[in-house]
Amino acid sequence: MASFGGTTDEREGMEESRASRRRRFGKRKAALGAFALAVGGAFGGAAVLSVWGAGASWGEKALAQEQGAASQQISQSNEPVVGTSYVSPLVETFGDVFIGERSFVGPNSVLRAAPGLRFQIGSDTNAQDNVIARALEANSTIGNETSLAHHALVRDSEIGDFAFVGFQAEVINSKVSDGALISAGSQVENVTIPENALLAPGTVVTDQATADALPTVETAEEDFKRAVLEVNAEFAESYIELYETEGYDAVIGVGPNPVTSFNPERVEPEIGTGTEVGEFARVVGDVVVGPNSEVNDRAAIRADEGSPIVIGANANIEERVTFHALEGTSIEVGDRLDVGDDAVLHGPLVVGDDLTAGDNSVIFRVIVGDGVTVGEDVIIQGPSLEEGEALSFTIPDGAVIPDGAVITDEASLEAALAGAPQTMADTGGVDPAEYLDSLGHEER
């Protein structure tokens, strides 16, 4: 059995921090309920100070991380404990990849540095399931207290502190400044995103003028980001404990959730008769997959935060699909689900029978009727919910959502159903003014 890799003082510090997070559990749940952007995982508002100091350049930050004792190289031998950080044994690492302390990297992510380059993850940071992060032509750096949500892609870029990169969002050859929030499906390339900027779902930013005109995040988003960080910090601790107490097999394949403040009971998944689970798939906690289903390679169904996740009979879940739910929420899916490669289905979510979802789609915070077809590269994010508010935004029975549609409200849903969807290619994503108006924000 692997050793913890930390001192007695570090162990005691982790226990103390866990107790502190449990005391804040109610506040974190309120933040997630009040405002949950389509940026995932499971994640107040005071300004965050960089551990590198105010005004440090990106080069100085990278150098400080290189020289800092807290930064350790991730082994390519699949050892999951790296100091006080947890890196799933199902993560693929190539080259010089380094990580700070108390960070969490979820299953089937790919972290790669080309020869002569370096990829760095900071401290108190998380990269969730099926993230792809690479340094191919330039060093890549992910700052401290930053979240890369499910299926985010970062290449040859520098992401600052307390930033957030959402589901299926892409950041290429860019700098994302401290505090920025990039929502689901957004695409950022060859620009600098200003400090505390907010990109609505499906926003495309490929010129600096567009980047400079972005609105800014407000307290609700900051609270949400903080809650996500706290959940994933607890994952780092609790998955280390699960690995140490139950061994390697408990943190790969089909296995129990770690015990946390928000999931205090250890639960094993229930896999139906005749159901096949593919290579490197990860099924965790209070999950039910109905009979005669297929869960293909590198899929992730993790009920370690929101639970349960219930999937009906005769489901076909293709490769690298992720199911996850925010703290205090769940996922319920009917029979005969057919979901394509690299899709994200995120709770709160209720789905009827016979959903077909295309490759790279995102479906989050919505009720989906029976017989719905969702095309490829679609982003569906229901409106934010007040604390205690029930899920109500609904995709009707038999709906056909065209490829590339971005749906965040009734107007964009009606446009998609009429065959004239709002898309990233046509509109540059959701209009920031309209999106912020729906949330009570003001533009910069």
Secondary structure, 3 states (H helix, E strand, C coil): CCCCCCCHHHHHHHHHHHHHHHHCHHHHHHHHHHCCCCCCCCCCCCCCCCCCCCCCCHHHHHHHHHHCCCCEECCCCCCCEECCEEECCCCEEECEEEECCCCEECCCCEEEECCCCEEEECCCCEECCCCEEEECCCCEEECCCCEECCCCEEECCEECCCCEECCCCEEECCEECCCCEECCCCEEECCEECCCEEECCCCEECCHHHHHCCCECCHHHHHHHHHHHHHHHHHHHHHHHHHHHHCHHHHCCEECCCCCCCCCCCCCCEECCCCEECCCCEEEECEEECCCCEECCCCEEEECCCCCEEECCCCEECCCCEEEECCCCCEEECCCCEECCCCEEEEEEEECCCCEECCCCEEEEEEECCCCEECCCCEEECCCCCCCCCCCCEECCCCEECCCEEECCHHHHHHHHCCCCCEHHHHCCCCHHHHHHHHCCCCC
